[in-house]
Amino acid sequence: MIKYSKYTGNKRDQYMRLFLIGDEDESKVREYINQGCLFLAEQSNTAVAVAIVVPTSDGNVGELKNIAVDAKAQGQGIGSKMIAYVFEQARDRYNTILVGTGDADVQNILFYLKNGFRFSGIKKDFFDEYKEQIISNGVVLKDMVLLTKKV
């Protein structure tokens, strides 16, 4: 059985291996790991998924900075249930959740679309800021595709 919860501790680094599934640049993860709300999916007291939502400059919008499911637990609906849990928890704080993903991350884009997100924009050359090139589906990521969903 998977248990979903909001993390209230102060040792978020312990989930770095999961964060790095969702964002391969550890220095980027460290920029936001201690901001916002961290959500966990745990099985037998072991984290199998994480999600982190941080406020944007528009106080009514939260950004889903990272969502990741352990490779062994993927394909079981945990990510979709995590999205539902995040939205349930975000109801009192935000009216919209924003998420960004790589322009060639087709699987991620489909995941967000299946979970009710809609395209809302593109951040051109976003991945130029990363230390190392990120390749998805044989394509070097350049732009970030933005998607939003009303809470």
Buried (B, 14 or more C-beta within 10 A) or exposed (E): EBEBEEBEEEEBEEBEEBBBBBBBBEEBBEEBBEBBBBBBBBBEEEBBBBBBBBBBEEEEBBBBBBBBBBEEBBEBEBBBBBBBBBBEBBEEEBEBBBBBBBBBBEEBBEBBEEBBBEEBEBEEEBBEEBEEEBEBEEEEBBBBBBBBBEB
